[in-house]
């Protein structure tokens, strides 16, 4: 963790056009690795606090031009934050339009495309981890979300069914 500068990571996360998208992807991969490999949650949250990093991650989903590969890593980073602390939920829900943007990605999922399918799995994890029980039920029953198709192709979704 010592070799990753959180200010630089945050700055790169907020980029998003052309070559900057490559920097954004590098920052996302670094953040995922940092969160995944951290052996001390408190130190990790001091270095990359959810109050600043989660809104930046959610804003990537609000960017309609963001490609699936960037969104998949973004959703994975959000999932890692949620895995560490359920408190992170309020930070995600607090970003206006974030949950809607995640759900919209599920509507346009291309099940024959691996990256798109991986993105859908991560979106399912984030949305069901961020919503209350009733909201999750309403989300899963929404007719626009082709849930049955996602269920057939998503290991993460199948795990949710068996929980």
DSSP file (Angstrom, degrees, kcal/mol; ACC not computed):
  #  RESIDUE AA STRUCTURE BP1 BP2  ACC     N-H-->O    O-->H-N    N-H-->O    O-->H-N    TCO  KAPPA ALPHA  PHI   PSI    X-CA   Y-CA   Z-CA
    1    1 A X    >         0   0    0      0, 0.0     3,-1.3     0, 0.0    33,-0.0   0.000 360.0 360.0 360.0 -22.6    0.0    0.0    0.0
    2    2 A X  T 3   +     0   0    0      1,-0.3     0, 0.0     3,-0.1     0, 0.0   0.792 360.0  54.9 -66.1 -27.4    2.9    2.3    0.6
    3    3 A X  T 3  S+     0   0    0      2,-0.1     2,-0.6     1,-0.0    -1,-0.3   0.493  91.0  85.3 -87.2  -1.5    3.7    2.7   -3.1
    4    4 A X    <   -     0   0    0     -3,-1.3     2,-0.7    26,-0.0     3,-0.1  -0.889  68.4-149.4-104.2 119.8    0.2    3.8   -4.1
    5    5 A X     >  -     0   0    0     -2,-0.6     4,-2.5     1,-0.2     3,-0.2  -0.782   3.4-155.8 -87.9 114.3   -0.5    7.5   -3.7
    6    6 A X  H  > S+     0   0    0     -2,-0.7     4,-2.6     1,-0.2     5,-0.2   0.840  91.8  54.7 -61.2 -35.0   -4.2    8.0   -2.9
    7    7 A X  H  > S+     0   0    0      2,-0.2     4,-2.2     1,-0.2    -1,-0.2   0.906 110.5  46.1 -65.3 -40.4   -4.4   11.5   -4.2
    8    8 A X  H  > S+     0   0    0     -3,-0.2     4,-2.8     2,-0.2     5,-0.2   0.915 111.7  52.0 -66.6 -43.4   -3.0   10.4   -7.6
    9    9 A X  H  X S+     0   0    0     -4,-2.5     4,-2.3     1,-0.2    -2,-0.2   0.940 111.4  46.8 -56.6 -47.9   -5.4    7.4   -7.6
   10   10 A X  H  X S+     0   0    0     -4,-2.6     4,-1.3     1,-0.2    -1,-0.2   0.902 111.9  50.5 -62.9 -41.7   -8.4    9.7   -6.9
   11   11 A X  H  < S+     0   0    0     -4,-2.2     3,-0.3     1,-0.2    -1,-0.2   0.919 112.2  46.9 -61.9 -44.1   -7.2   12.1   -9.6
   12   12 A X  H >< S+     0   0    0     -4,-2.8     3,-1.3     1,-0.2    -2,-0.2   0.838 106.3  58.5 -68.6 -33.2   -6.9    9.3  -12.2
   13   13 A X  H 3< S+     0   0    0     -4,-2.3    -1,-0.2     1,-0.3    -2,-0.2   0.835 102.4  55.4 -63.1 -30.7  -10.3    7.9  -11.2
   14   14 A X  T 3< S+     0   0    0     -4,-1.3    -1,-0.3    -3,-0.3    -2,-0.2   0.452  91.2  91.0 -85.2  -0.3  -11.8   11.2  -12.2
   15   15 A X    <   +     0   0    0     -3,-1.3    -3,-0.0    -4,-0.2     6,-0.0  -0.410  42.1 156.8 -83.3 168.9  -10.3   11.2  -15.7
   16   16 A X        +     0   0    0      1,-0.2     2,-0.4    -2,-0.1    -1,-0.1   0.495  32.0  90.3-178.3  16.0  -12.3    9.6  -18.5
   17   17 A X  S >  S-     0   0    0     49,-0.0     3,-2.0     0, 0.0     4,-0.3  -0.984  89.0 -43.8-127.7 137.3  -11.6   10.6  -22.1
   18   18 A X  T >> S+     0   0    0     -2,-0.4     3,-1.3     1,-0.3     4,-0.6  -0.198 129.7   3.0  55.6-126.5   -9.2    9.1  -24.7
   19   19 A X  H >> S+     0   0    0      1,-0.3     4,-1.2     2,-0.2     3,-0.7   0.779 127.0  67.6 -63.5 -26.8   -5.8    8.3  -23.2
   20   20 A X  H <> S+     0   0    0     -3,-2.0     4,-2.3     1,-0.2    -1,-0.3   0.821  89.2  64.6 -62.4 -29.3   -7.1    9.4  -19.8
   21   21 A X  H <> S+     0   0    0     -3,-1.3     4,-2.3    -4,-0.3    -1,-0.2   0.865  98.4  54.4 -62.2 -34.9   -9.4    6.4  -19.8
   22   22 A X  H <X S+     0   0    0     -3,-0.7     4,-2.2    -4,-0.6    -1,-0.2   0.900 108.3  48.3 -64.2 -40.4   -6.2    4.2  -19.7
   23   23 A X  H  X S+     0   0    0     -4,-1.2     4,-2.5     2,-0.2    -2,-0.2   0.885 109.9  52.7 -65.8 -38.5   -5.1    6.1  -16.6
   24   24 A X  H  X S+     0   0    0     -4,-2.3     4,-2.4     2,-0.2    -2,-0.2   0.920 109.0  49.2 -62.0 -44.3   -8.5    5.7  -15.1
   25   25 A X  H  X S+     0   0    0     -4,-2.3     4,-2.4     2,-0.2    -2,-0.2   0.889 110.1  51.0 -64.4 -40.1   -8.4    1.9  -15.7
   26   26 A X  H  X S+     0   0    0     -4,-2.2     4,-2.5     2,-0.2    -1,-0.2   0.927 110.9  48.8 -61.6 -45.0   -4.9    1.7  -14.2
   27   27 A X  H  X S+     0   0    0     -4,-2.5     4,-2.7     2,-0.2    -2,-0.2   0.899 110.7  50.7 -62.4 -41.0   -6.2    3.6  -11.1
   28   28 A X  H  X S+     0   0    0     -4,-2.4     4,-2.6     2,-0.2    -1,-0.2   0.923 111.1  47.5 -63.2 -44.5   -9.2    1.2  -10.8
   29   29 A X  H  X S+     0   0    0     -4,-2.4     4,-2.4     2,-0.2    -2,-0.2   0.910 112.9  49.3 -63.2 -42.0   -7.0   -1.9  -11.0
   30   30 A X  H  X S+     0   0    0     -4,-2.5     4,-2.7     2,-0.2    -2,-0.2   0.916 111.8  48.8 -62.5 -43.5   -4.6   -0.4   -8.4
   31   31 A X  H  X S+     0   0    0     -4,-2.7     4,-2.8     2,-0.2     5,-0.2   0.921 110.7  50.3 -63.6 -44.1   -7.6    0.4   -6.1
   32   32 A X  H  X S+     0   0    0     -4,-2.6     4,-2.7     1,-0.2     5,-0.2   0.933 112.7  46.7 -59.0 -45.8   -9.0   -3.1   -6.5
   33   33 A X  H  X S+     0   0    0     -4,-2.4     4,-2.6     1,-0.2    -2,-0.2   0.918 112.1  50.6 -63.0 -43.4   -5.7   -4.6   -5.7
   34   34 A X  H  X S+     0   0    0     -4,-2.7     4,-0.8     1,-0.2    -2,-0.2   0.928 114.9  42.7 -60.2 -46.5   -5.2   -2.3   -2.7
   35   35 A X  H  < S+     0   0    0     -4,-2.8     3,-0.2     1,-0.2    -2,-0.2   0.890 116.4  47.8 -68.4 -39.7   -8.7   -3.1   -1.3
   36   36 A X  H  < S+     0   0    0     -4,-2.7    -2,-0.2    -5,-0.2    -1,-0.2   0.876 117.9  39.4 -69.7 -39.0   -8.4   -6.9   -2.0
   37   37 A X  H  < S+     0   0    0     -4,-2.6    -1,-0.2    -5,-0.2    -2,-0.2   0.481  84.1 121.3 -93.8  -3.0   -4.9   -7.3   -0.5
   38   38 A X     <  -     0   0    0     -4,-0.8     3,-0.1    -3,-0.2    -3,-0.0  -0.402  38.9-172.8 -67.1 131.8   -5.3   -5.0    2.5
   39   39 A X  S    S+     0   0    0      1,-0.2     2,-0.4    -2,-0.1    -1,-0.2   0.422  76.4  54.6-100.7  -1.0   -4.8   -6.8    5.8
   40   40 A X     >  -     0   0    0      1,-0.1     4,-2.5     2,-0.0    -1,-0.2  -0.888  62.2-169.3-137.4 103.5   -5.8   -3.7    7.9
   41   41 A X  H  > S+     0   0    0     -2,-0.4     4,-2.9     1,-0.2     5,-0.2   0.895  88.4  52.8 -60.1 -44.0   -9.3   -2.3    7.1
   42   42 A X  H  > S+     0   0    0      1,-0.2     4,-1.6     2,-0.2    -1,-0.2   0.926 112.1  44.5 -60.8 -45.1   -8.8    0.8    9.2
   43   43 A X  H  > S+     0   0    0      2,-0.2     4,-2.3     1,-0.2    -1,-0.2   0.900 113.5  51.4 -65.6 -40.4   -5.5    1.7    7.5
   44   44 A X  H  X S+     0   0    0     -4,-2.5     4,-3.1     1,-0.2    -2,-0.2   0.921 111.1  47.2 -61.8 -44.2   -7.0    0.9    4.1
   45   45 A X  H  < S+     0   0    0     -4,-2.9    -1,-0.2     1,-0.2    -2,-0.2   0.751 110.7  52.8 -72.2 -23.6  -10.0    3.2    4.8
   46   46 A X  H  < S+     0   0    0     -4,-1.6     3,-0.5    -5,-0.2    -1,-0.2   0.890 114.7  42.1 -71.9 -40.4   -7.6    5.9    6.0
   47   47 A X  H  < S+     0   0    0     -4,-2.3     2,-0.4     1,-0.3    -2,-0.2   0.933 134.3  17.8 -71.5 -47.6   -5.6    5.7    2.8
   48   48 A X  S  < S-     0   0    0     -4,-3.1    -1,-0.3    -5,-0.2    -2,-0.1  -0.676  86.7-159.2-125.6  74.2   -8.6    5.4    0.4
   49   49 A X    >>  -     0   0    0     -3,-0.5     4,-2.7    -2,-0.4     3,-1.5  -0.285  18.3-135.5 -63.6 134.6  -11.6    6.7    2.4
   50   50 A X  H 3>>S+     0   0    0      1,-0.3     4,-1.7     2,-0.2     5,-0.6   0.815 101.2  68.4 -56.0 -32.3  -15.0    5.6    1.2
   51   51 A X  H 345S+     0   0    0      1,-0.2    -1,-0.3     2,-0.2     4,-0.2   0.783 116.2  23.9 -62.8 -26.2  -16.3    9.1    1.6
   52   52 A X  H <>5S+     0   0    0     -3,-1.5     4,-1.0     3,-0.1    -2,-0.2   0.764 126.2  46.1-105.4 -35.5  -14.1   10.3   -1.2
   53   53 A X  H  X5S+     0   0    0     -4,-2.7     4,-2.4     2,-0.2    -3,-0.2   0.887 106.3  55.5 -80.2 -38.8  -13.5    7.2   -3.3
   54   54 A X  H  X5S+     0   0    0     -4,-1.7     4,-2.8    -5,-0.3     5,-0.2   0.924 107.3  49.2 -64.1 -43.6  -17.0    5.8   -3.5
   55   55 A X  H  ><S+     0   0    0     -5,-0.6     4,-2.1     1,-0.2    -1,-0.2   0.913 111.7  50.6 -59.9 -38.7  -18.6    9.0   -5.0
   56   56 A X  H  X S+     0   0    0     -4,-1.0     4,-0.9     2,-0.2    -2,-0.2   0.905 112.1  47.3 -63.7 -40.2  -15.7    9.1   -7.6
   57   57 A X  H >X S+     0   0    0     -4,-2.4     4,-0.9     1,-0.2     3,-0.6   0.916 111.1  50.7 -66.4 -43.0  -16.4    5.4   -8.4
   58   58 A X  H >X S+     0   0    0     -4,-2.8     4,-1.0     1,-0.2     3,-0.6   0.868 103.7  59.3 -63.3 -35.8  -20.2    6.0   -8.7
   59   59 A X  H 3X S+     0   0    0     -4,-2.1     4,-0.6     1,-0.2    -1,-0.2   0.786  95.4  63.1 -65.9 -26.2  -19.6    9.0  -11.0
   60   60 A X  H X< S+     0   0    0     -4,-0.9     3,-1.0    -3,-0.6    -1,-0.2   0.893 101.4  52.1 -62.9 -38.0  -17.8    6.7  -13.5
   61   61 A X  H << S+     0   0    0     -4,-0.9    -1,-0.2    -3,-0.6    -2,-0.2   0.776 102.4  59.2 -68.1 -25.5  -21.2    4.8  -13.8
   62   62 A X  H 3< S+     0   0    0     -4,-1.0     2,-0.9    -3,-0.1    -1,-0.2   0.638  83.8  93.5 -77.2 -13.0  -22.9    8.1  -14.5
   63   63 A X    X<  -     0   0    0     -3,-1.0     3,-1.7    -4,-0.6    -1,-0.0  -0.721  62.9-163.3 -82.2 105.3  -20.6    8.6  -17.5
   64   64 A X  T 3  S+     0   0    0     -2,-0.9    -1,-0.2     1,-0.3    -4,-0.0   0.672  86.3  57.5 -66.6 -16.5  -22.6    7.1  -20.4
   65   65 A X  T 3  S+     0   0    0      2,-0.1    -1,-0.3    -3,-0.0     2,-0.2   0.485  76.4 118.4 -92.3  -2.1  -19.5    6.9  -22.6
   66   66 A X    <   -     0   0    0     -3,-1.7   -49,-0.0    -6,-0.2   -50,-0.0  -0.464  66.2-124.4 -66.6 128.9  -17.6    4.7  -20.1
   67   67 A X     >  -     0   0    0     -2,-0.2     4,-2.3     1,-0.1     3,-0.5  -0.297  19.7-108.9 -73.1 159.9  -16.8    1.3  -21.7
   68   68 A X  H  > S+     0   0    0      1,-0.2     4,-2.8     2,-0.2     5,-0.2   0.857 116.1  57.3 -56.8 -39.7  -17.8   -2.0  -20.2
   69   69 A X  H  > S+     0   0    0      1,-0.2     4,-1.5     2,-0.2    -1,-0.2   0.885 110.1  44.3 -64.2 -36.4  -14.3   -3.0  -19.2
   70   70 A X  H  > S+     0   0    0     -3,-0.5     4,-2.2     2,-0.2    -1,-0.2   0.906 114.7  49.2 -70.5 -42.1  -13.9    0.2  -17.1
   71   71 A X  H  X S+     0   0    0     -4,-2.3     4,-2.9     1,-0.2    -2,-0.2   0.862 107.4  55.2 -66.4 -35.6  -17.4   -0.2  -15.6
   72   72 A X  H  X S+     0   0    0     -4,-2.8     4,-2.0     2,-0.2    -1,-0.2   0.932 111.3  43.2 -64.0 -45.0  -16.7   -3.8  -14.7
   73   73 A X  H  X S+     0   0    0     -4,-1.5     4,-2.3     2,-0.2    -1,-0.2   0.869 113.2  53.7 -68.4 -35.9  -13.5   -2.9  -12.7
   74   74 A X  H  X S+     0   0    0     -4,-2.2     4,-2.3     2,-0.2    -2,-0.2   0.941 109.8  46.5 -61.5 -47.8  -15.4    0.1  -11.2
   75   75 A X  H  X S+     0   0    0     -4,-2.9     4,-2.5     1,-0.2    -2,-0.2   0.870 110.2  54.3 -63.3 -36.4  -18.2   -2.2  -10.0
   76   76 A X  H  X S+     0   0    0     -4,-2.0     4,-2.3     2,-0.2    -1,-0.2   0.918 107.9  49.5 -63.7 -43.1  -15.6   -4.6   -8.7
   77   77 A X  H  X S+     0   0    0     -4,-2.3     4,-2.0     2,-0.2    -2,-0.2   0.918 111.3  49.0 -61.8 -43.3  -14.0   -1.8   -6.6
   78   78 A X  H  X S+     0   0    0     -4,-2.3     4,-2.4     1,-0.2    -2,-0.2   0.919 109.7  52.6 -61.7 -42.4  -17.4   -0.8   -5.2
   79   79 A X  H  X S+     0   0    0     -4,-2.5     4,-2.5     1,-0.2    -2,-0.2   0.897 106.6  53.0 -60.4 -41.3  -18.1   -4.5   -4.4
   80   80 A X  H  X S+     0   0    0     -4,-2.3     4,-1.5     2,-0.2    -1,-0.2   0.899 108.4  50.0 -62.9 -40.1  -14.7   -4.7   -2.5
   81   81 A X  H  X S+     0   0    0     -4,-2.0     4,-2.3     1,-0.2     3,-0.3   0.934 112.1  47.9 -61.5 -44.7  -15.7   -1.6   -0.4
   82   82 A X  H  < S+     0   0    0     -4,-2.4    -2,-0.2     1,-0.2    -1,-0.2   0.863 107.7  55.6 -64.6 -35.8  -19.1   -3.2    0.3
   83   83 A X  H  < S+     0   0    0     -4,-2.5    -1,-0.2     1,-0.2    -2,-0.2   0.844 111.6  44.5 -64.1 -33.1  -17.4   -6.5    1.3
   84   84 A X  H  < S+     0   0    0     -4,-1.5     2,-0.3     1,-0.3    -2,-0.2   0.871 130.4   7.4 -79.7 -39.3  -15.3   -4.7    3.8
   85   85 A X    ><  -     0   0    0     -4,-2.3     3,-1.4    -5,-0.2    -1,-0.3  -0.941  47.5-155.3-152.5 124.4  -18.0   -2.5    5.3
   86   86 A X  G >  S+     0   0    0     -2,-0.3     3,-1.8     1,-0.3     4,-0.3   0.707  93.4  78.1 -67.0 -19.3  -21.8   -2.4    4.9
   87   87 A X  G >  S+     0   0    0      1,-0.3     3,-0.9     2,-0.2     4,-0.5   0.747  77.9  72.8 -59.0 -23.6  -21.5    1.3    6.0
   88   88 A X  G X> S+     0   0    0     -3,-1.4     4,-1.5    -7,-0.2     3,-0.7   0.713  76.4  80.9 -66.4 -19.6  -20.3    2.0    2.5
   89   89 A X  H <> S+     0   0    0     -3,-1.8     4,-2.6     1,-0.3     3,-0.3   0.896  87.2  53.5 -53.9 -45.0  -23.9    1.5    1.2
   90   90 A X  H <> S+     0   0    0     -3,-0.9     4,-1.4    -4,-0.3    -1,-0.3   0.807 104.5  55.8 -65.8 -27.8  -25.0    5.0    2.3
   91   91 A X  H <4 S+     0   0    0     -3,-0.7     4,-0.3    -4,-0.5    -1,-0.2   0.870 111.4  43.7 -69.3 -36.3  -22.1    6.5    0.3
   92   92 A X  H >< S+     0   0    0     -4,-1.5     3,-1.5    -3,-0.3     6,-0.2   0.945 115.4  45.9 -73.1 -50.3  -23.3    4.7   -2.9
   93   93 A X  H 3< S+     0   0    0     -4,-2.6     4,-0.2     1,-0.3    -2,-0.2   0.786 104.8  65.7 -64.0 -26.9  -27.0    5.5   -2.4
   94   94 A X  T 3< S+     0   0    0     -4,-1.4     2,-0.8    -5,-0.3    -1,-0.3   0.642  80.1  89.1 -71.3 -15.2  -26.0    9.1   -1.6
   95   95 A X  S X  S-     0   0    0     -3,-1.5     3,-2.3    -4,-0.3     4,-0.4  -0.767  90.5-118.3 -87.9 113.1  -24.7    9.7   -5.1
   96   96 A X  T 3  S+     0   0    0     -2,-0.8    -2,-0.1     1,-0.3    -1,-0.1  -0.260  92.5   3.8 -55.2 121.2  -27.7   10.9   -7.1
   97   97 A X  T 3> S+     0   0    0     -4,-0.2     4,-2.4    -2,-0.0    -1,-0.3   0.383  93.3 118.2  88.5  -2.9  -28.5    8.5  -10.0
   98   98 A X  H <> S+     0   0    0     -3,-2.3     4,-2.2    -6,-0.2     5,-0.2   0.944  77.8  42.4 -65.0 -49.6  -25.8    5.9   -9.1
   99   99 A X  H  > S+     0   0    0     -4,-0.4     4,-2.5     1,-0.2    -1,-0.2   0.905 114.9  51.8 -65.1 -40.3  -28.2    3.0   -8.4
  100  100 A X  H  > S+     0   0    0      1,-0.2     4,-2.7     2,-0.2    -1,-0.2   0.915 109.1  50.5 -61.0 -42.7  -30.2    3.9  -11.5
  101  101 A X  H  X S+     0   0    0     -4,-2.4     4,-1.4     2,-0.2    -2,-0.2   0.893 110.4  49.7 -63.4 -40.2  -27.1    3.9  -13.6
  102  102 A X  H  X S+     0   0    0     -4,-2.2     4,-1.0     2,-0.2     3,-0.2   0.932 112.6  46.9 -62.2 -46.2  -26.1    0.5  -12.3
  103  103 A X  H >X S+     0   0    0     -4,-2.5     4,-1.3     1,-0.2     3,-0.5   0.882 106.7  57.9 -64.5 -38.7  -29.5   -0.9  -13.1
  104  104 A X  H 3X S+     0   0    0     -4,-2.7     4,-1.2     1,-0.3    -1,-0.2   0.848 100.4  57.8 -61.4 -33.1  -29.5    0.7  -16.5
  105  105 A X  H 3< S+     0   0    0     -4,-1.4    -1,-0.3    -3,-0.2    -2,-0.2   0.841 102.7  54.7 -65.3 -32.0  -26.3   -1.3  -17.3
  106  106 A X  H X< S+     0   0    0     -4,-1.0     3,-0.9    -3,-0.5    40,-0.3   0.840 102.0  57.7 -68.3 -32.3  -28.2   -4.5  -16.6
  107  107 A X  H 3< S+     0   0    0     -4,-1.3    -1,-0.2     1,-0.2    -2,-0.2   0.852 112.1  39.7 -66.3 -34.3  -30.9   -3.5  -19.1
  108  108 A X  T 3< S+     0   0    0     -4,-1.2    -1,-0.2    -3,-0.1    -2,-0.2   0.193  82.7 142.2-103.2  16.5  -28.4   -3.3  -21.9
  109  109 A X    <   -     0   0    0     -3,-0.9     2,-0.8    -4,-0.1     8,-0.1  -0.304  44.7-144.6 -60.5 137.7  -26.2   -6.3  -21.0
  110  110 A X    >   -     0   0    0      3,-0.2     3,-2.0     1,-0.1     7,-0.3  -0.894  10.3-165.4-103.6 102.4  -25.0   -8.3  -23.9
  111  111 A X  T 3  S+     0   0    0     -2,-0.8    -1,-0.1     1,-0.3     6,-0.1   0.686  85.1  58.2 -67.5 -18.2  -25.0  -11.9  -22.6
  112  112 A X  T 3  S+     0   0    0     -3,-0.1     2,-0.6     1,-0.0    -1,-0.3   0.474  92.8  80.8 -87.9  -1.2  -22.9  -13.2  -25.5
  113  113 A X  S <> S-     0   0    0     -3,-2.0     4,-2.5     1,-0.1     5,-0.2  -0.928  70.5-151.5-109.0 119.8  -20.1  -10.8  -24.5
  114  114 A X  H  > S+     0   0    0     -2,-0.6     4,-2.8     1,-0.2     5,-0.2   0.897  95.8  48.0 -58.7 -45.9  -17.9  -11.9  -21.6
  115  115 A X  H  > S+     0   0    0      1,-0.2     4,-2.4     2,-0.2    -1,-0.2   0.912 113.2  48.3 -63.6 -42.0  -17.0   -8.4  -20.4
  116  116 A X  H  > S+     0   0    0      2,-0.2     4,-2.2     1,-0.2    -1,-0.2   0.894 112.6  48.7 -64.3 -40.1  -20.6   -7.3  -20.5
  117  117 A X  H  X S+     0   0    0     -4,-2.5     4,-2.2    -7,-0.3    -2,-0.2   0.906 110.9  49.9 -66.6 -42.3  -21.7  -10.4  -18.6
  118  118 A X  H  X S+     0   0    0     -4,-2.8     4,-2.2     1,-0.2    -2,-0.2   0.900 109.9  52.0 -61.9 -40.3  -19.0   -9.8  -16.0
  119  119 A X  H  X S+     0   0    0     -4,-2.4     4,-2.6     1,-0.2    -2,-0.2   0.921 107.8  51.7 -61.0 -43.9  -20.2   -6.2  -15.7
  120  120 A X  H  X S+     0   0    0     -4,-2.2     4,-2.4     1,-0.2    -2,-0.2   0.907 108.2  51.7 -60.4 -42.4  -23.7   -7.5  -15.2
  121  121 A X  H  X S+     0   0    0     -4,-2.2     4,-2.1     1,-0.2    -1,-0.2   0.927 111.6  46.4 -60.5 -44.9  -22.6   -9.8  -12.4
  122  122 A X  H  X S+     0   0    0     -4,-2.2     4,-2.6     1,-0.2    -2,-0.2   0.885 110.6  52.9 -66.2 -38.1  -20.8   -7.0  -10.6
  123  123 A X  H  X S+     0   0    0     -4,-2.6     4,-3.0     2,-0.2     5,-0.3   0.895 108.0  51.3 -63.4 -39.7  -23.8   -4.7  -11.0
  124  124 A X  H  X S+     0   0    0     -4,-2.4     4,-2.4     2,-0.2     5,-0.3   0.931 111.0  48.4 -62.1 -45.1  -26.0   -7.4   -9.4
  125  125 A X  H  X S+     0   0    0     -4,-2.1     4,-1.5     2,-0.2    -2,-0.2   0.927 115.4  44.0 -60.6 -45.7  -23.6   -7.6   -6.5
  126  126 A X  H  X S+     0   0    0     -4,-2.6     4,-1.3     2,-0.2    -2,-0.2   0.945 115.8  45.3 -67.7 -48.1  -23.4   -3.9   -6.0
  127  127 A X  H  X S+     0   0    0     -4,-3.0     4,-1.3     1,-0.2     3,-0.3   0.914 115.9  44.9 -66.8 -41.5  -27.1   -3.2   -6.3
  128  128 A X  H  < S+     0   0    0     -4,-2.4    -1,-0.2    -5,-0.3    -2,-0.2   0.791 114.5  50.7 -73.5 -24.3  -28.2   -6.0   -4.1
  129  129 A X  H  < S+     0   0    0     -4,-1.5    -1,-0.2    -5,-0.3    -2,-0.2   0.679 114.5  44.3 -79.4 -18.0  -25.6   -5.1   -1.6
  130  130 A X  H  < S+     0   0    0     -4,-1.3     2,-0.2    -3,-0.3    -2,-0.2   0.610 102.1  74.8-101.5 -15.7  -26.7   -1.4   -1.6
  131  131 A X  S  < S-     0   0    0     -4,-1.3   -42,-0.0    -5,-0.2     2,-0.0  -0.641  80.5-111.7-101.6 156.2  -30.4   -1.8   -1.4
  132  132 A X     >  -     0   0    0     -2,-0.2     4,-2.8     1,-0.1     5,-0.2  -0.277  43.2 -95.8 -72.1 169.9  -32.7   -2.8    1.5
  133  133 A X  H  > S+     0   0    0      1,-0.2     4,-2.1     2,-0.2     5,-0.1   0.909 126.1  44.9 -55.2 -47.1  -34.5   -6.1    1.3
  134  134 A X  H  > S+     0   0    0      2,-0.2     4,-2.4     1,-0.2    -1,-0.2   0.912 113.4  49.9 -65.5 -43.0  -37.7   -4.6   -0.1
  135  135 A X  H  > S+     0   0    0      1,-0.2     4,-2.6     2,-0.2    -2,-0.2   0.895 110.0  51.3 -63.3 -39.3  -35.8   -2.5   -2.6
  136  136 A X  H  X S+     0   0    0     -4,-2.8     4,-2.8     2,-0.2    -1,-0.2   0.922 109.6  50.0 -62.8 -43.8  -33.8   -5.6   -3.7
  137  137 A X  H  X S+     0   0    0     -4,-2.1     4,-1.7    -5,-0.2    -2,-0.2   0.926 112.4  46.8 -60.3 -45.2  -37.1   -7.5   -4.2
  138  138 A X  H  X S+     0   0    0     -4,-2.4     4,-0.7     2,-0.2    -1,-0.2   0.892 112.5  51.0 -64.6 -39.1  -38.6   -4.7   -6.3
  139  139 A X  H >< S+     0   0    0     -4,-2.6     3,-0.9     1,-0.2    -2,-0.2   0.937 111.1  47.3 -62.0 -47.4  -35.3   -4.4   -8.3
  140  140 A X  H 3< S+     0   0    0     -4,-2.8    -1,-0.2     1,-0.2    -2,-0.2   0.792 114.1  47.5 -67.3 -27.6  -35.3   -8.2   -9.0
  141  141 A X  H 3< S+     0   0    0     -4,-1.7    -1,-0.2    -5,-0.2    -2,-0.2   0.512  79.7 123.1 -91.1  -5.1  -39.0   -8.2  -10.0
  142  142 A X    X<  -     0   0    0     -3,-0.9     3,-0.6    -4,-0.7     5,-0.3  -0.372  59.9-141.9 -60.9 127.9  -38.7   -5.1  -12.3
  143  143 A X  T 3  S+     0   0    0      1,-0.2    -1,-0.2    -2,-0.1    -4,-0.0   0.746  95.4  62.2 -67.1 -23.5  -39.9   -6.2  -15.8
  144  144 A X  T 3  S+     0   0    0      2,-0.1     2,-0.6     3,-0.0    -1,-0.2   0.873  89.2  77.3 -70.9 -35.0  -37.3   -4.1  -17.7
  145  145 A X  S <  S-     0   0    0     -3,-0.6     2,-2.7    -6,-0.2     3,-0.2  -0.656  81.5-142.0 -76.8 117.8  -34.5   -6.1  -16.1
  146  146 A X    >>  +     0   0    0     -2,-0.6     4,-1.8   -40,-0.3     3,-0.7  -0.444  35.0 167.5 -79.7  70.3  -34.4   -9.4  -18.0
  147  147 A X  H 3>  +     0   0    0     -2,-2.7     4,-3.0    -5,-0.3    -1,-0.2   0.843  65.7  58.8 -59.9 -39.9  -33.6  -11.2  -14.8
  148  148 A X  H 3> S+     0   0    0     -3,-0.2     4,-1.6     1,-0.2    -1,-0.3   0.878 107.8  47.6 -61.6 -36.3  -34.2  -14.7  -16.0
  149  149 A X  H <> S+     0   0    0     -3,-0.7     4,-1.2     2,-0.2    -1,-0.2   0.911 112.5  48.1 -69.3 -41.7  -31.5  -14.2  -18.7
  150  150 A X  H  X S+     0   0    0     -4,-1.8     4,-1.0     1,-0.2     3,-0.4   0.906 108.5  55.8 -64.7 -40.0  -29.0  -12.8  -16.2
  151  151 A X  H  < S+     0   0    0     -4,-3.0     3,-0.4     1,-0.2    -1,-0.2   0.884 105.8  51.1 -60.1 -39.5  -29.8  -15.7  -13.9
  152  152 A X  H  < S+     0   0    0     -4,-1.6    -1,-0.2     1,-0.2    -2,-0.2   0.802 120.9  33.2 -68.1 -27.9  -28.9  -18.2  -16.5
  153  153 A X  H  < S+     0   0    0     -4,-1.2     2,-0.6    -3,-0.4    -1,-0.2   0.359 102.0  82.7-112.2   4.7  -25.6  -16.6  -17.3
  154  154 A X     X  -     0   0    0     -4,-1.0     4,-2.1    -3,-0.4     5,-0.2  -0.921  47.0-170.4-122.6 114.2  -24.4  -15.2  -14.0
  155  155 A X  H  > S+     0   0    0     -2,-0.6     4,-2.0     1,-0.2    -1,-0.2   0.878  95.0  53.9 -63.2 -37.5  -22.6  -17.2  -11.4
  156  156 A X  H  > S+     0   0    0      1,-0.2     4,-1.7     2,-0.2    -1,-0.2   0.911 108.3  48.7 -64.5 -41.6  -23.0  -14.3   -9.0
  157  157 A X  H  > S+     0   0    0     -7,-0.2     4,-1.5     1,-0.2    -1,-0.2   0.894 109.2  52.6 -66.3 -39.4  -26.8  -14.2   -9.5
  158  158 A X  H  X S+     0   0    0     -4,-2.1     4,-1.5     1,-0.2    -1,-0.2   0.883 106.1  54.5 -63.9 -37.0  -27.1  -17.9   -9.0
  159  159 A X  H  X S+     0   0    0     -4,-2.0     4,-0.6     1,-0.2    -1,-0.2   0.900 104.7  54.5 -61.3 -40.0  -25.2  -17.5   -5.7
  160  160 A X  H >< S+     0   0    0     -4,-1.7     3,-0.6     1,-0.2    -1,-0.2   0.858 104.5  54.5 -61.5 -35.9  -27.8  -15.0   -4.7
  161  161 A X  H 3< S+     0   0    0     -4,-1.5    -1,-0.2     1,-0.2    -2,-0.2   0.862 108.8  47.7 -66.5 -35.8  -30.6  -17.4   -5.4
  162  162 A X  H 3<        0   0    0     -4,-1.5    -1,-0.2     1,-0.2    -2,-0.2   0.530 360.0 360.0 -85.5  -5.6  -29.1  -20.1   -3.1
  163  163 A X    <<        0   0    0     -4,-0.6    -1,-0.2    -3,-0.6    -2,-0.1   0.469 360.0 360.0 -81.0 360.0  -28.5  -17.6   -0.2
